[in-house]
Structures are given as structure tokens and as C-alpha cells.
Amino acid sequence: HSFPTRRSSDLKKEGYKVLILSYTLALSDKAAKEIKEFVKDGGLLIANTMPAKYDYYLQEAKNGSLLSKILDKPGNLKKVGSGKSIVLKDLLIDYPANRYKEKGKKTRKLFASLFKEINLSPFATLKSQDNAGFPGLEVITYHHGKNYYLGFLNNSSSNLSTTITIPEPYYIYDVIEKRYLGEKKEWELNID
């Protein structure tokens, strides 16, 4: 669903904490108003470029953006009501090429700090030997009812070893190895 089909109250009621606007150059006045309410009510707005430069009819927005009252200069986190907003500049444009470099590490740290600001933590945490994270590792989380599924896709050129921690013990199955690992809150995993 695109944002204009949902109201900010729906986002909050459904438990959304973060709204990411990726290259969102135009918004309707109604959508802009609902985004402002979402942020003021405690949501986090992340945009990779200045969003809403144009309205629904592609008329240039006053002050450079329909969301100018809730945004600061690119790179600056702005507190709005009980929420926050940030325009990332172009941090993500070359992330795949820089994920193993210092710039990629800085980008991951920025996202971790943004999510920490609003008490948003992942269902599962992965600990690396050097605490640098796992650039190139995609973690997919899916849940249905009380069942959670974690998938790992290793796009790096090396095998990865990690300790996975989840909030409470669950029955853990390794689907690739076709074996039950037990009821655990923490376990070791090697990812090829």
C-alpha cells in the first residue's frame, strides 16, 4: 500500500513506527498533513532526498517542501512533537558499493541510532566477532500469528558466523539442515 491510502491514525493503530519516503517528489496536501500528524504523534520519518517538493498537481511547494515544517536541513535530525524526522542527503545511493567501507559502517550506525531513538529494535539481533555487523547479509523477518521466520541471504564473499538472540525462547528449526535445534533464545549459526 502506498501512504496516501492510509491515514496517520491507521499507521499508529497498526503499530508502524517508521515511515520511509524514497524519492517522493510529490504528495497531496492530505497525505502531507497525515505524515505531519504521524511524526508529531511519535513516528520517525526518514527520507533519502527532500520529499514533497511538489503537490499533487506538480505545483512547486512553498518553502521547498510540503513537509518543510517537520524537516530540517539534510543530515540533521529534527524533533517534531513526540516524533522525529531526517533527510539523509544521498547516503543510500552508493551504499551497496560502500557497505564494506567506512561510509557503509557510518550509514549502518546512523540507522541503528535512529531506530534506538524511537525504541525500535529488531526481532533478532546478530552479533559479529568484531561488532562491525555483517555488510552483505540480508536478514528477512516474517511473522504470522505467533510464528516467526528468519531468513538469511549472504551476499558477501565469505562465510559468516554469528550468535543470534531473540527476545524470548522459541522452538528453533534449521530448515536447510532439516533439524530441530531446541527451544532457545540464543544460538550459533554459520551462514555460507
MOBEL-V902399 format. One record per residue. N is the residue number from 1. RES is the residue in one small letter. OMEGA is omega as a letter, one per 40 degrees, with the letter a starting at -180 (999 if undefined). Layout:
n=N res=RES omega=OMEGA
n=N res=RES omega=OMEGA
This chain:
n=1 res=h omega=i
n=2 res=s omega=a
n=3 res=f omega=a
n=4 res=p omega=i
n=5 res=t omega=i
n=6 res=r omega=i
n=7 res=r omega=a
n=8 res=s omega=i
n=9 res=s omega=i
n=10 res=d omega=i
n=11 res=l omega=a
n=12 res=k omega=a
n=13 res=k omega=a
n=14 res=e omega=i
n=15 res=g omega=i
n=16 res=y omega=i
n=17 res=k omega=a
n=18 res=v omega=i
n=19 res=l omega=i
n=20 res=i omega=i
n=21 res=l omega=a
n=22 res=s omega=a
n=23 res=y omega=a
n=24 res=t omega=a
n=25 res=l omega=a
n=26 res=a omega=i
n=27 res=l omega=i
n=28 res=s omega=i
n=29 res=d omega=a
n=30 res=k omega=i
n=31 res=a omega=i
n=32 res=a omega=i
n=33 res=k omega=a
n=34 res=e omega=i
n=35 res=i omega=i
n=36 res=k omega=i
n=37 res=e omega=i
n=38 res=f omega=a
n=39 res=v omega=a
n=40 res=k omega=a
n=41 res=d omega=i
n=42 res=g omega=i
n=43 res=g omega=i
n=44 res=l omega=i
n=45 res=l omega=i
n=46 res=i omega=i
n=47 res=a omega=a
n=48 res=n omega=i
n=49 res=t omega=a
n=50 res=m omega=a
n=51 res=p omega=i
n=52 res=a omega=i
n=53 res=k omega=a
n=54 res=y omega=i
n=55 res=d omega=a
n=56 res=y omega=a
n=57 res=y omega=a
n=58 res=l omega=i
n=59 res=q omega=a
n=60 res=e omega=a
n=61 res=a omega=i
n=62 res=k omega=i
n=63 res=n omega=i
n=64 res=g omega=a
n=65 res=s omega=i
n=66 res=l omega=a
n=67 res=l omega=a
n=68 res=s omega=a
n=69 res=k omega=a
n=70 res=i omega=a
n=71 res=l omega=i
n=72 res=d omega=i
n=73 res=k omega=i
n=74 res=p omega=a
n=75 res=g omega=a
n=76 res=n omega=i
n=77 res=l omega=a
n=78 res=k omega=i
n=79 res=k omega=a
n=80 res=v omega=a
n=81 res=g omega=i
n=82 res=s omega=i
n=83 res=g omega=a
n=84 res=k omega=i
n=85 res=s omega=i
n=86 res=i omega=i
n=87 res=v omega=a
n=88 res=l omega=a
n=89 res=k omega=i
n=90 res=d omega=a
n=91 res=l omega=a
n=92 res=l omega=a
n=93 res=i omega=a
n=94 res=d omega=a
n=95 res=y omega=a
n=96 res=p omega=a
n=97 res=a omega=a
n=98 res=n omega=a
n=99 res=r omega=i
n=100 res=y omega=a
n=101 res=k omega=a
n=102 res=e omega=a
n=103 res=k omega=i
n=104 res=g omega=i
n=105 res=k omega=i
n=106 res=k omega=i
n=107 res=t omega=i
n=108 res=r omega=i
n=109 res=k omega=i
n=110 res=l omega=i
n=111 res=f omega=i
n=112 res=a omega=a
n=113 res=s omega=i
n=114 res=l omega=a
n=115 res=f omega=i
n=116 res=k omega=i
n=117 res=e omega=a
n=118 res=i omega=i
n=119 res=n omega=i
n=120 res=l omega=i
n=121 res=s omega=a
n=122 res=p omega=i
n=123 res=f omega=a
n=124 res=a omega=i
n=125 res=t omega=i
n=126 res=l omega=a
n=127 res=k omega=i
n=128 res=s omega=a
n=129 res=q omega=a
n=130 res=d omega=a
n=131 res=n omega=i
n=132 res=a omega=a
n=133 res=g omega=a
n=134 res=f omega=i
n=135 res=p omega=a
n=136 res=g omega=i
n=137 res=l omega=i
n=138 res=e omega=i
n=139 res=v omega=a
n=140 res=i omega=i
n=141 res=t omega=i
n=142 res=y omega=i
n=143 res=h omega=i
n=144 res=h omega=a
n=145 res=g omega=a
n=146 res=k omega=a
n=147 res=n omega=i
n=148 res=y omega=i
n=149 res=y omega=i
n=150 res=l omega=i
n=151 res=g omega=a
n=152 res=f omega=i
n=153 res=l omega=a
n=154 res=n omega=i
n=155 res=n omega=i
n=156 res=s omega=a
n=157 res=s omega=a
n=158 res=s omega=i
n=159 res=n omega=a
n=160 res=l omega=i
n=161 res=s omega=a
n=162 res=t omega=i
n=163 res=t omega=a
n=164 res=i omega=i
n=165 res=t omega=i
n=166 res=i omega=a
n=167 res=p omega=a
n=168 res=e omega=a
n=169 res=p omega=i
n=170 res=y omega=i
n=171 res=y omega=a
n=172 res=i omega=i
n=173 res=y omega=i
n=174 res=d omega=a
n=175 res=v omega=a
n=176 res=i omega=i
n=177 res=e omega=a
n=178 res=k omega=i
n=179 res=r omega=i
n=180 res=y omega=a
n=181 res=l omega=i
n=182 res=g omega=i
n=183 res=e omega=a
n=184 res=k omega=i
n=185 res=k omega=a
n=186 res=e omega=i
n=187 res=w omega=i
n=188 res=e omega=i
n=189 res=l omega=i
n=190 res=n omega=a
n=191 res=i omega=i
n=192 res=d omega=999
